[in-house]
């Protein structure tokens, strides 16, 4: 258990260093981290932005981050935890929903534009037939 507590403390220091280096507040770090994880997962795993897998990875990473915060702090800070989860997940979720909406509209438009296959008789298609 002590190894996990040390890992959580090291992770917390890393996050503080990132915040100090970038000058960004915690909420902005969560927004950027969520989108970075979402886009990197889609790219590495060759999935579209309308695929649920990248969002699932974001959710797992966000929950893991909050568990490490809990281990480091010794208790849950529910208002902070809820906002962290919201900030990390909101833009990947919005991106997924927009991508699915666009895909659905394109599919509907493509099916309307697709010409019907002309019916041909075997003899007309091949003069050597029969």
N, C-alpha and C positions, 0 to 999 in steps of 0.2 A: 504493500500500500504506500510505503514511503517513496518508492520509485515513481508511482503515479502522481503523488503530490509534488514531487520535485519536477516532473515533466510538466505538470500544470503551471507551476510557478515559472519555469523557464519559458513556456509558451506565453504566459501573461506578460513577462518582461519583453518578449519579442514584439507582442502587439503594442505595448506602450512605446517601444522604440520606433515602430513603424508610424504610430501616431505623431510622435515627436519629430521624426524626420520629415514627414509629409506636411505636418501642420494641420492635418484634417481632424475634425472631431470624430468621436466614436461612431456616431450615426452614419457619417459619410463613409467611413471605412467599411461598415457593414454593407452599405449600398454598392460600393465598388467591388468588394470581395464577392458578393453574391453574383454580380454580373460577370466578373472574371472567371469564377468557377463554372458558371453556366456556359459561357462561350468557349472556354478551354475544354470542357467536357464534350460539348458538341463537336468541336474541331478534332480533338484527339480520337474520339470514338466514332467519328464520321456519322454523326446523327444530325438531323435537321433541327432547327430551332422550334419546330412544332412537335418534336419527340419528347415524351415524358421523362426519359432517362436523365438528361442534363438537369432538369428541375429536381428530380429525385436526389441526385448527387448534391445539389445545393442544399436541400432540406437536411440530408444526412450531415453535411459539413456544418451547417448552422446549429443543429442539435449537438453535435460533437463539441463545437466551440462553447456552447452554453454549459455543457457538462463540465468541460475544463474550467470554465469560470466558477462553477459551483464548487468544484474540488479546491480550487485556489482560494476562493473567498470563505469557504466553510459553510455557506448557506445559500439558499436561493434568494435572489432579489427579483421577485416576479414582475414588477413593473418594467425593470430594465431588461429582463429576459424576454418579455413579450415584445418590447420595442426592437430589441436586437433581432429577434426572429422575423418580425415584420419587415424591418429594413433590409435584411439579407435576402428575403424571399420575394418581396413585392415586384421588383423589376424583372427578374427572371420569369415570374408567373405572368406578368403583363406581356412580356415578349412572346411567351409560349401561346397565350390566348390570341394575340394579334396574328402570329404566324399561322395558327390553326384556322382563324377566320379567313385570312387571305387564301390559304390553301383550299378551303371549302368554296370560296367564291370562284377561284380559278377552275376548280373541278366542275362546278356548275356551268360556268361559261364555256368550258371546253366541251362539255357534253351537249350543249346547245348548238355549238358550231360544227360539231363532227358531222360530215356528210354521211348520208345513208349509203351502205354498200349497194351498188347497182346489181340487180338480179341478172345473172347471165345463164344462158343455157349451155350445157357442156359442148354442144356442137358449135355454138357461136363463139365460144372462147377458144376452141381448138378445131380448126378445119379438118384435121386428120382424125378426129374422134369418130368412132363408129363406122 
